Amino acid sequence: MPEKRKIDEKSGENKPSDSRDSKTLFEFAKFTGTYLQDQIRLADTKAAWVFSVLGLLTAVLTNLISKFSWTELGQPRVFIFGIVAIFSLILAFKNAALVIYPRVSNGEKGGLIYFKDIAAASRDEYLESAMTVNEEGIVRAMHNQSYDLAKIAEKKFSSLRFAIGSAMFALGWIVVTAIMLAKS
Protein backbone atom coordinates (compact mmCIF):
# COMPACT_ATOMS: atom_id res chain seq x y z
CA MET A 1 0.00 0.00 0.00
CA PRO A 2 1.56 3.32 -0.99
CA GLU A 3 2.47 5.71 1.78
CA LYS A 4 0.08 8.65 2.22
CA ARG A 5 1.84 11.99 1.84
CA LYS A 6 0.93 15.64 2.17
CA ILE A 7 2.58 18.94 1.37
CA ASP A 8 3.85 20.80 4.44
CA GLU A 9 2.35 24.31 4.25
CA LYS A 10 5.39 26.07 5.78
CA SER A 11 8.28 24.35 4.03
CA GLY A 12 6.51 23.08 0.91
CA GLU A 13 8.02 19.64 1.47
CA ASN A 14 6.21 16.47 0.54
CA LYS A 15 6.04 14.66 3.93
CA PRO A 16 4.32 11.49 5.10
CA SER A 17 0.74 12.21 6.18
CA ASP A 18 -0.23 11.95 9.83
CA SER A 19 -3.12 9.52 9.55
CA ARG A 20 -3.99 9.82 13.24
CA ASP A 21 -7.34 11.50 12.84
CA SER A 22 -9.71 11.89 15.76
CA LYS A 23 -11.87 8.95 14.68
CA THR A 24 -8.85 6.63 14.60
CA LEU A 25 -7.70 7.81 18.02
CA PHE A 26 -11.22 7.37 19.42
CA GLU A 27 -11.58 3.86 17.95
CA PHE A 28 -8.19 2.85 19.33
CA ALA A 29 -9.09 4.12 22.81
CA LYS A 30 -12.45 2.30 22.59
CA PHE A 31 -10.76 -0.93 21.45
CA THR A 32 -8.19 -0.73 24.25
CA GLY A 33 -10.86 -0.19 26.90
CA THR A 34 -12.96 -3.08 25.60
CA TYR A 35 -9.94 -5.38 25.43
CA LEU A 36 -8.96 -4.58 29.01
CA GLN A 37 -12.53 -5.09 30.26
CA ASP A 38 -12.52 -8.50 28.56
CA GLN A 39 -9.22 -9.38 30.25
CA ILE A 40 -10.65 -8.42 33.65
CA ARG A 41 -13.73 -10.59 33.00
CA LEU A 42 -11.43 -13.46 31.97
CA ALA A 43 -9.46 -13.16 35.21
CA ASP A 44 -12.70 -13.12 37.23
CA THR A 45 -14.00 -16.20 35.39
CA LYS A 46 -10.75 -18.08 35.90
CA ALA A 47 -10.73 -17.13 39.57
CA ALA A 48 -14.27 -18.51 39.94
CA TRP A 49 -13.08 -21.80 38.44
CA VAL A 50 -10.07 -21.83 40.77
CA PHE A 51 -12.47 -21.26 43.68
CA SER A 52 -14.48 -24.30 42.55
CA VAL A 53 -11.38 -26.47 42.28
CA LEU A 54 -10.24 -25.28 45.71
CA GLY A 55 -13.62 -26.27 47.13
CA LEU A 56 -13.15 -29.73 45.63
CA LEU A 57 -9.60 -30.00 47.02
CA THR A 58 -10.83 -28.92 50.44
CA ALA A 59 -13.53 -31.60 50.32
CA VAL A 60 -10.97 -34.22 49.30
CA LEU A 61 -8.61 -33.23 52.12
CA THR A 62 -11.43 -33.13 54.68
CA ASN A 63 -12.70 -36.53 53.55
CA LEU A 64 -9.18 -37.93 53.68
CA ILE A 65 -8.53 -36.61 57.18
CA SER A 66 -11.89 -37.85 58.49
CA LYS A 67 -11.01 -41.47 57.63
CA PHE A 68 -8.04 -41.65 59.99
CA SER A 69 -7.59 -41.51 63.73
CA TRP A 70 -5.89 -38.65 65.54
CA THR A 71 -2.99 -40.97 66.30
CA GLU A 72 -2.37 -41.61 62.61
CA LEU A 73 -2.84 -37.93 61.76
CA GLY A 74 -0.48 -36.94 64.59
CA GLN A 75 2.55 -38.64 63.04
CA PRO A 76 5.09 -35.85 62.52
CA ARG A 77 5.50 -36.23 58.76
CA VAL A 78 1.76 -36.67 58.09
CA PHE A 79 0.96 -33.73 60.36
CA ILE A 80 3.49 -31.44 58.65
CA PHE A 81 2.36 -32.47 55.15
CA GLY A 82 -1.28 -31.91 56.11
CA ILE A 83 -0.53 -28.47 57.58
CA VAL A 84 1.40 -27.47 54.44
CA ALA A 85 -1.57 -28.62 52.29
CA ILE A 86 -4.04 -26.66 54.44
CA PHE A 87 -1.84 -23.54 54.42
CA SER A 88 -1.50 -23.77 50.62
CA LEU A 89 -5.28 -24.06 50.26
CA ILE A 90 -5.78 -21.00 52.46
CA LEU A 91 -3.29 -18.99 50.36
CA ALA A 92 -4.99 -20.09 47.16
CA PHE A 93 -8.45 -19.17 48.49
CA LYS A 94 -7.17 -15.77 49.63
CA ASN A 95 -5.64 -14.95 46.25
CA ALA A 96 -8.64 -16.21 44.28
CA ALA A 97 -10.84 -13.98 46.46
CA LEU A 98 -8.53 -11.01 45.75
CA VAL A 99 -9.16 -11.50 42.04
CA ILE A 100 -12.93 -11.53 42.44
CA TYR A 101 -13.22 -8.86 45.13
CA PRO A 102 -13.91 -5.46 43.53
CA ARG A 103 -11.23 -2.80 43.84
CA VAL A 104 -12.71 0.66 43.79
CA SER A 105 -11.27 4.02 44.68
CA ASN A 106 -13.23 6.83 46.34
CA GLY A 107 -13.62 8.81 43.14
CA GLU A 108 -12.65 12.38 42.34
CA LYS A 109 -14.63 15.21 40.82
CA GLY A 110 -13.92 15.85 37.18
CA GLY A 111 -13.66 12.29 35.92
CA LEU A 112 -15.79 11.48 32.90
CA ILE A 113 -15.88 7.66 32.86
CA TYR A 114 -15.32 6.00 36.26
CA PHE A 115 -18.64 5.66 38.12
CA LYS A 116 -17.26 6.89 41.45
CA ASP A 117 -15.80 10.00 39.73
CA ILE A 118 -19.16 10.75 38.16
CA ALA A 119 -20.98 10.18 41.46
CA ALA A 120 -18.53 12.47 43.30
CA ALA A 121 -19.72 15.43 41.22
CA SER A 122 -23.14 17.01 41.26
CA ARG A 123 -25.37 16.34 38.27
CA ASP A 124 -24.75 19.85 36.95
CA GLU A 125 -20.96 19.58 37.40
CA TYR A 126 -20.86 16.27 35.57
CA LEU A 127 -23.10 17.48 32.74
CA GLU A 128 -20.95 20.61 32.35
CA SER A 129 -17.76 18.53 32.17
CA ALA A 130 -19.24 15.94 29.81
CA MET A 131 -20.82 18.44 27.45
CA THR A 132 -17.88 20.83 27.19
CA VAL A 133 -15.01 18.37 26.77
CA ASN A 134 -13.39 18.38 23.32
CA GLU A 135 -12.47 15.30 21.24
CA GLU A 136 -8.93 15.21 22.58
CA GLY A 137 -10.26 15.36 26.14
CA ILE A 138 -12.62 12.45 25.45
CA VAL A 139 -9.84 10.33 24.00
CA ARG A 140 -7.56 11.32 26.89
CA ALA A 141 -10.25 10.30 29.41
CA MET A 142 -10.71 6.97 27.62
CA HIS A 143 -6.97 6.27 27.68
CA ASN A 144 -6.79 7.31 31.33
CA GLN A 145 -9.56 4.79 32.07
CA SER A 146 -7.71 2.16 30.03
CA TYR A 147 -4.59 2.78 32.09
CA ASP A 148 -6.57 2.26 35.30
CA LEU A 149 -8.14 -0.91 33.87
CA ALA A 150 -4.70 -2.20 32.88
CA LYS A 151 -3.46 -1.74 36.45
CA ILE A 152 -6.53 -3.61 37.75
CA ALA A 153 -6.00 -6.43 35.23
CA GLU A 154 -2.32 -6.65 36.19
CA LYS A 155 -3.20 -7.05 39.89
CA LYS A 156 -5.94 -9.57 39.14
CA PHE A 157 -3.74 -11.75 36.95
CA SER A 158 -0.89 -11.59 39.47
CA SER A 159 -3.23 -12.80 42.23
CA LEU A 160 -4.71 -15.40 39.87
CA ARG A 161 -1.27 -16.81 39.03
CA PHE A 162 -0.48 -17.05 42.73
CA ALA A 163 -3.85 -18.71 43.44
CA ILE A 164 -3.32 -21.30 40.70
CA GLY A 165 0.24 -21.96 41.86
CA SER A 166 -0.89 -22.35 45.47
CA ALA A 167 -3.70 -24.67 44.38
CA MET A 168 -1.26 -26.87 42.46
CA PHE A 169 1.10 -26.86 45.42
CA ALA A 170 -1.78 -27.82 47.73
CA LEU A 171 -2.81 -30.63 45.38
CA GLY A 172 0.71 -32.02 45.52
CA TRP A 173 0.77 -31.93 49.30
CA ILE A 174 -2.68 -33.51 49.52
CA VAL A 175 -1.44 -36.38 47.36
CA VAL A 176 1.70 -36.73 49.51
CA THR A 177 -0.42 -36.66 52.68
CA ALA A 178 -2.73 -39.33 51.23
CA ILE A 179 0.24 -41.52 50.39
CA MET A 180 1.70 -41.08 53.87
CA LEU A 181 -1.64 -41.94 55.47
CA ALA A 182 -2.08 -44.98 53.21
CA LYS A 183 1.31 -46.30 54.34
CA SER A 184 0.51 -45.87 58.04
C-alpha positions in Angstrom: 0.0 0.0 0.0 1.6 3.3 -1.0 2.5 5.7 1.8 0.1 8.7 2.2 1.8 12.0 1.8 0.9 15.6 2.2 2.6 18.9 1.4 3.8 20.8 4.4 2.4 24.3 4.2 5.4 26.1 5.8 8.3 24.3 4.0 6.5 23.1 0.9 8.0 19.6 1.5 6.2 16.5 0.5 6.0 14.7 3.9 4.3 11.5 5.1 0.7 12.2 6.2 -0.2 12.0 9.8 -3.1 9.5 9.6 -4.0 9.8 13.2 -7.3 11.5 12.8 -9.7 11.9 15.8 -11.9 8.9 14.7 -8.8 6.6 14.6 -7.7 7.8 18.0 -11.2 7.4 19.4 -11.6 3.9 17.9 -8.2 2.9 19.3 -9.1 4.1 22.8 -12.4 2.3 22.6 -10.8 -0.9 21.4 -8.2 -0.7 24.2 -10.9 -0.2 26.9 -13.0 -3.1 25.6 -9.9 -5.4 25.4 -9.0 -4.6 29.0 -12.5 -5.1 30.3 -12.5 -8.5 28.6 -9.2 -9.4 30.3 -10.6 -8.4 33.7 -13.7 -10.6 33.0 -11.4 -13.5 32.0 -9.5 -13.2 35.2 -12.7 -13.1 37.2 -14.0 -16.2 35.4 -10.7 -18.1 35.9 -10.7 -17.1 39.6 -14.3 -18.5 39.9 -13.1 -21.8 38.4 -10.1 -21.8 40.8 -12.5 -21.3 43.7 -14.5 -24.3 42.5 -11.4 -26.5 42.3 -10.2 -25.3 45.7 -13.6 -26.3 47.1 -13.2 -29.7 45.6 -9.6 -30.0 47.0 -10.8 -28.9 50.4 -13.5 -31.6 50.3 -11.0 -34.2 49.3 -8.6 -33.2 52.1 -11.4 -33.1 54.7 -12.7 -36.5 53.6 -9.2 -37.9 53.7 -8.5 -36.6 57.2 -11.9 -37.8 58.5 -11.0 -41.5 57.6 -8.0 -41.6 60.0 -7.6 -41.5 63.7 -5.9 -38.7 65.5 -3.0 -41.0 66.3 -2.4 -41.6 62.6 -2.8 -37.9 61.8 -0.5 -36.9 64.6 2.6 -38.6 63.0 5.1 -35.8 62.5 5.5 -36.2 58.8 1.8 -36.7 58.1 1.0 -33.7 60.4 3.5 -31.4 58.6 2.4 -32.5 55.2 -1.3 -31.9 56.1 -0.5 -28.5 57.6 1.4 -27.5 54.4 -1.6 -28.6 52.3 -4.0 -26.7 54.4 -1.8 -23.5 54.4 -1.5 -23.8 50.6 -5.3 -24.1 50.3 -5.8 -21.0 52.5 -3.3 -19.0 50.4 -5.0 -20.1 47.2 -8.5 -19.2 48.5 -7.2 -15.8 49.6 -5.6 -15.0 46.2 -8.6 -16.2 44.3 -10.8 -14.0 46.5 -8.5 -11.0 45.8 -9.2 -11.5 42.0 -12.9 -11.5 42.4 -13.2 -8.9 45.1 -13.9 -5.5 43.5 -11.2 -2.8 43.8 -12.7 0.7 43.8 -11.3 4.0 44.7 -13.2 6.8 46.3 -13.6 8.8 43.1 -12.6 12.4 42.3 -14.6 15.2 40.8 -13.9 15.9 37.2 -13.7 12.3 35.9 -15.8 11.5 32.9 -15.9 7.7 32.9 -15.3 6.0 36.3 -18.6 5.7 38.1 -17.3 6.9 41.4 -15.8 10.0 39.7 -19.2 10.7 38.2 -21.0 10.2 41.5 -18.5 12.5 43.3 -19.7 15.4 41.2 -23.1 17.0 41.3 -25.4 16.3 38.3 -24.7 19.8 37.0 -21.0 19.6 37.4 -20.9 16.3 35.6 -23.1 17.5 32.7 -21.0 20.6 32.4 -17.8 18.5 32.2 -19.2 15.9 29.8 -20.8 18.4 27.4 -17.9 20.8 27.2 -15.0 18.4 26.8 -13.4 18.4 23.3 -12.5 15.3 21.2 -8.9 15.2 22.6 -10.3 15.4 26.1 -12.6 12.5 25.5 -9.8 10.3 24.0 -7.6 11.3 26.9 -10.3 10.3 29.4 -10.7 7.0 27.6 -7.0 6.3 27.7 -6.8 7.3 31.3 -9.6 4.8 32.1 -7.7 2.2 30.0 -4.6 2.8 32.1 -6.6 2.3 35.3 -8.1 -0.9 33.9 -4.7 -2.2 32.9 -3.5 -1.7 36.4 -6.5 -3.6 37.7 -6.0 -6.4 35.2 -2.3 -6.6 36.2 -3.2 -7.1 39.9 -5.9 -9.6 39.1 -3.7 -11.8 37.0 -0.9 -11.6 39.5 -3.2 -12.8 42.2 -4.7 -15.4 39.9 -1.3 -16.8 39.0 -0.5 -17.0 42.7 -3.8 -18.7 43.4 -3.3 -21.3 40.7 0.2 -22.0 41.9 -0.9 -22.3 45.5 -3.7 -24.7 44.4 -1.3 -26.9 42.5 1.1 -26.9 45.4 -1.8 -27.8 47.7 -2.8 -30.6 45.4 0.7 -32.0 45.5 0.8 -31.9 49.3 -2.7 -33.5 49.5 -1.4 -36.4 47.4 1.7 -36.7 49.5 -0.4 -36.7 52.7 -2.7 -39.3 51.2 0.2 -41.5 50.4 1.7 -41.1 53.9 -1.6 -41.9 55.5 -2.1 -45.0 53.2 1.3 -46.3 54.3 0.5 -45.9 58.0 
